[in-house]
Structure formats: structure tokens, C-alpha cells
Amino acid sequence: MAATDEHSSLPRPEFDRPVNMLIVVAPFYRDIADNLLAGARAEIEAAGGTHETVEVPGALELPTAIGMAGRMKEYDGYVALGCVIRGETTHYETVCNDSSRALTLLGLQGLCIGNGILTVETRHQAEVRADPTDQNKGGGAAAAALHLVALGRKWGAARKGVGFQTQPGSKRSGTDSKGTSTT
């Protein structure tokens, strides 16, 4: 997005009970990560939430850490923060594509994730996007996760399983291995 482009933001969601968020940050570029982190923390706190922060070595490890936390801990949402700056090799494409795809897959499994992984051409682009007083992409990632948490709470608890649900007390019908009706 160009600095002169106009954009809109949803109002900050409100919660009847506080949210507990996990921020996972890859501090490969420490100053950029620190700015992303400041923006994310400020947004979560402004929504009345609490947060814990963990660090991982790089952007590829962000989805793994979030996936582990999703299975082992109780968080309402997650914020992934990091920065990938294009270099001289194709490693940039691999890191950008794989980390983004993995976060999307975790989201499709029901985790509320804000993706704050900057994918930029230059360090200057990263600095502008990470700055909490400028584009504040860390705060934007936290806001995205908070909106997903609010949506999940609005819709209620997740159902186990996928597809059709049988009604309690109903007979299940179908066919056996020979194709005979079991009703």
C-alpha cells in the first residue's frame, strides 16, 4: 500500500471478558521486530487484553510455534511478527510463501491469527511498516487477531468434527461393506 492511499479500519472490537493473546516474534532484525512488538502489545492492551511473548529464530518457525501453542496452551488468539527482506537468492520466496501458507492453514483449522510478517524489498520499507507511529503493521496484525477472536466469540464454541452432525437418539442409516442398507 502506498503511503498516500486511503484505507479504512474496523473499529476496535469490544469484549465482555478479556482476551489472552500469544505474540510470537522472529527477531532476526531486532529493531524492526521491537517496533512490530510495540505496536502489537499496544493494540492488545487497548482492547483490554493480556499477552505473552515468545521468540523464535525466524519467520519459518512462527507457524510451528503457533501450532504448538494451539495444541498445548489456552490462548484466544495469536500474532505472528517478523520481517523478510528480499536478498540475492530465491530463499526470500520460500520463506514468504511457506510461512504465510502455514499461518493460513492454521487459521483454517480455527486458530485466530494476525499475520504481521513483513515481506519487503528494502530495510527502509520494513522500518516504515514496523514503526508504531507510521504504518504500525504490528498493531494491525494484533487488530486482525482480535477481530477474529471477537467473531469466534460471536458465533460460539467450535464444533468438533466436520460435516453433518447426527441428532441425539436418531438412527444412523447408510450401507454396510456389501452395499446393503443398514436402516
Contacts in CASP RR format, 6 or more apart in sequence:
PFRMAT RR
TARGET T0000
AUTHOR 0000-0000-0000
METHOD contacts of the structure
MODEL  1
MAATDEHSSLPRPEFDRPVNMLIVVAPFYRDIADNLLAGARAEIEAAGGT
HETVEVPGALELPTAIGMAGRMKEYDGYVALGCVIRGETTHYETVCNDSS
RALTLLGLQGLCIGNGILTVETRHQAEVRADPTDQNKGGGAAAAALHLVA
LGRKWGAARKGVGFQTQPGSKRSGTDSKGTSTT
1 7 0 8 1.000
1 135 0 8 1.000
3 128 0 8 1.000
3 135 0 8 1.000
9 143 0 8 1.000
10 143 0 8 1.000
10 147 0 8 1.000
12 43 0 8 1.000
12 46 0 8 1.000
12 47 0 8 1.000
12 143 0 8 1.000
12 146 0 8 1.000
13 47 0 8 1.000
13 146 0 8 1.000
13 147 0 8 1.000
13 149 0 8 1.000
13 150 0 8 1.000
14 47 0 8 1.000
14 150 0 8 1.000
15 47 0 8 1.000
15 48 0 8 1.000
15 49 0 8 1.000
15 149 0 8 1.000
15 150 0 8 1.000
15 153 0 8 1.000
18 48 0 8 1.000
18 49 0 8 1.000
18 50 0 8 1.000
19 44 0 8 1.000
19 47 0 8 1.000
19 48 0 8 1.000
19 49 0 8 1.000
19 50 0 8 1.000
19 76 0 8 1.000
19 77 0 8 1.000
19 146 0 8 1.000
19 149 0 8 1.000
20 49 0 8 1.000
20 50 0 8 1.000
20 51 0 8 1.000
20 52 0 8 1.000
20 74 0 8 1.000
20 75 0 8 1.000
20 76 0 8 1.000
20 77 0 8 1.000
21 44 0 8 1.000
21 49 0 8 1.000
21 50 0 8 1.000
21 51 0 8 1.000
21 52 0 8 1.000
21 75 0 8 1.000
21 76 0 8 1.000
21 77 0 8 1.000
21 78 0 8 1.000
21 79 0 8 1.000
21 142 0 8 1.000
21 145 0 8 1.000
21 146 0 8 1.000
21 149 0 8 1.000
22 51 0 8 1.000
22 52 0 8 1.000
22 53 0 8 1.000
22 54 0 8 1.000
22 66 0 8 1.000
22 69 0 8 1.000
22 73 0 8 1.000
22 75 0 8 1.000
22 77 0 8 1.000
22 78 0 8 1.000
22 79 0 8 1.000
23 37 0 8 1.000
23 40 0 8 1.000
23 41 0 8 1.000
23 44 0 8 1.000
23 51 0 8 1.000
23 52 0 8 1.000
23 53 0 8 1.000
23 54 0 8 1.000
23 78 0 8 1.000
23 79 0 8 1.000
23 81 0 8 1.000
23 142 0 8 1.000
24 53 0 8 1.000
24 54 0 8 1.000
24 55 0 8 1.000
24 56 0 8 1.000
24 62 0 8 1.000
24 65 0 8 1.000
24 66 0 8 1.000
24 69 0 8 1.000
24 78 0 8 1.000
24 79 0 8 1.000
24 80 0 8 1.000
24 81 0 8 1.000
25 33 0 8 1.000
25 36 0 8 1.000
25 37 0 8 1.000
25 53 0 8 1.000
25 54 0 8 1.000
25 55 0 8 1.000
25 56 0 8 1.000
25 81 0 8 1.000
25 82 0 8 1.000
26 33 0 8 1.000
26 55 0 8 1.000
26 56 0 8 1.000
26 57 0 8 1.000
26 58 0 8 1.000
26 59 0 8 1.000
26 61 0 8 1.000
26 62 0 8 1.000
26 81 0 8 1.000
26 82 0 8 1.000
26 83 0 8 1.000
26 117 0 8 1.000
27 33 0 8 1.000
27 34 0 8 1.000
27 55 0 8 1.000
27 82 0 8 1.000
28 57 0 8 1.000
28 58 0 8 1.000
28 59 0 8 1.000
28 82 0 8 1.000
28 83 0 8 1.000
29 82 0 8 1.000
29 83 0 8 1.000
29 85 0 8 1.000
29 123 0 8 1.000
29 126 0 8 1.000
31 127 0 8 1.000
32 82 0 8 1.000
32 83 0 8 1.000
32 118 0 8 1.000
32 123 0 8 1.000
32 126 0 8 1.000
32 127 0 8 1.000
32 130 0 8 1.000
33 81 0 8 1.000
33 82 0 8 1.000
33 83 0 8 1.000
33 130 0 8 1.000
35 127 0 8 1.000
35 130 0 8 1.000
35 131 0 8 1.000
35 132 0 8 1.000
35 138 0 8 1.000
36 81 0 8 1.000
36 82 0 8 1.000
36 83 0 8 1.000
36 116 0 8 1.000
36 118 0 8 1.000
36 130 0 8 1.000
36 137 0 8 1.000
36 138 0 8 1.000
36 139 0 8 1.000
36 141 0 8 1.000
37 53 0 8 1.000
37 81 0 8 1.000
37 138 0 8 1.000
38 132 0 8 1.000
39 132 0 8 1.000
39 136 0 8 1.000
39 138 0 8 1.000
39 139 0 8 1.000
39 140 0 8 1.000
39 142 0 8 1.000
40 51 0 8 1.000
40 79 0 8 1.000
40 81 0 8 1.000
40 138 0 8 1.000
40 139 0 8 1.000
40 140 0 8 1.000
40 141 0 8 1.000
40 142 0 8 1.000
41 51 0 8 1.000
41 53 0 8 1.000
41 142 0 8 1.000
42 132 0 8 1.000
42 139 0 8 1.000
43 138 0 8 1.000
43 139 0 8 1.000
43 140 0 8 1.000
43 142 0 8 1.000
43 143 0 8 1.000
43 146 0 8 1.000
44 50 0 8 1.000
44 51 0 8 1.000
44 79 0 8 1.000
44 142 0 8 1.000
44 146 0 8 1.000
45 51 0 8 1.000
47 146 0 8 1.000
51 79 0 8 1.000
52 75 0 8 1.000
54 65 0 8 1.000
54 69 0 8 1.000
56 62 0 8 1.000
56 64 0 8 1.000
56 65 0 8 1.000
58 82 0 8 1.000
59 82 0 8 1.000
59 83 0 8 1.000
59 84 0 8 1.000
59 95 0 8 1.000
59 96 0 8 1.000
59 99 0 8 1.000
59 117 0 8 1.000
60 95 0 8 1.000
60 98 0 8 1.000
60 99 0 8 1.000
62 80 0 8 1.000
62 81 0 8 1.000
62 82 0 8 1.000
62 99 0 8 1.000
62 103 0 8 1.000
62 117 0 8 1.000
63 80 0 8 1.000
63 99 0 8 1.000
63 102 0 8 1.000
63 103 0 8 1.000
63 105 0 8 1.000
63 106 0 8 1.000
64 102 0 8 1.000
66 78 0 8 1.000
66 80 0 8 1.000
66 103 0 8 1.000
66 106 0 8 1.000
66 111 0 8 1.000
66 113 0 8 1.000
67 106 0 8 1.000
67 111 0 8 1.000
69 75 0 8 1.000
69 78 0 8 1.000
70 78 0 8 1.000
70 111 0 8 1.000
76 112 0 8 1.000
76 149 0 8 1.000
77 111 0 8 1.000
77 112 0 8 1.000
77 113 0 8 1.000
77 145 0 8 1.000
77 148 0 8 1.000
77 149 0 8 1.000
78 111 0 8 1.000
78 112 0 8 1.000
78 113 0 8 1.000
78 114 0 8 1.000
78 145 0 8 1.000
79 113 0 8 1.000
79 114 0 8 1.000
79 116 0 8 1.000
79 138 0 8 1.000
79 141 0 8 1.000
79 142 0 8 1.000
79 145 0 8 1.000
80 99 0 8 1.000
80 103 0 8 1.000
80 113 0 8 1.000
80 114 0 8 1.000
80 115 0 8 1.000
80 116 0 8 1.000
80 117 0 8 1.000
80 141 0 8 1.000
81 116 0 8 1.000
81 117 0 8 1.000
81 138 0 8 1.000
81 141 0 8 1.000
82 116 0 8 1.000
82 117 0 8 1.000
82 118 0 8 1.000
83 117 0 8 1.000
83 118 0 8 1.000
83 120 0 8 1.000
83 126 0 8 1.000
83 130 0 8 1.000
84 92 0 8 1.000
84 95 0 8 1.000
84 96 0 8 1.000
84 99 0 8 1.000
84 117 0 8 1.000
84 118 0 8 1.000
84 119 0 8 1.000
84 120 0 8 1.000
85 92 0 8 1.000
85 120 0 8 1.000
85 121 0 8 1.000
85 122 0 8 1.000
85 123 0 8 1.000
85 126 0 8 1.000
86 92 0 8 1.000
86 120 0 8 1.000
86 121 0 8 1.000
86 122 0 8 1.000
92 119 0 8 1.000
96 117 0 8 1.000
96 119 0 8 1.000
99 117 0 8 1.000
100 115 0 8 1.000
100 117 0 8 1.000
100 119 0 8 1.000
103 113 0 8 1.000
103 114 0 8 1.000
103 115 0 8 1.000
103 117 0 8 1.000
106 113 0 8 1.000
107 113 0 8 1.000
110 158 0 8 1.000
112 145 0 8 1.000
112 148 0 8 1.000
112 149 0 8 1.000
112 152 0 8 1.000
113 144 0 8 1.000
113 145 0 8 1.000
113 148 0 8 1.000
114 140 0 8 1.000
114 141 0 8 1.000
114 142 0 8 1.000
114 144 0 8 1.000
114 145 0 8 1.000
114 148 0 8 1.000
115 141 0 8 1.000
115 144 0 8 1.000
116 137 0 8 1.000
116 138 0 8 1.000
116 140 0 8 1.000
116 141 0 8 1.000
118 125 0 8 1.000
118 126 0 8 1.000
118 129 0 8 1.000
118 130 0 8 1.000
118 137 0 8 1.000
120 126 0 8 1.000
120 129 0 8 1.000
128 134 0 8 1.000
128 135 0 8 1.000
129 135 0 8 1.000
129 137 0 8 1.000
130 137 0 8 1.000
130 138 0 8 1.000
132 138 0 8 1.000
132 139 0 8 1.000
159 165 0 8 1.000
166 172 0 8 1.000
171 183 0 8 1.000
172 182 0 8 1.000
173 181 0 8 1.000
173 182 0 8 1.000
173 183 0 8 1.000
174 181 0 8 1.000
174 182 0 8 1.000
174 183 0 8 1.000
175 181 0 8 1.000
175 182 0 8 1.000
176 182 0 8 1.000
END
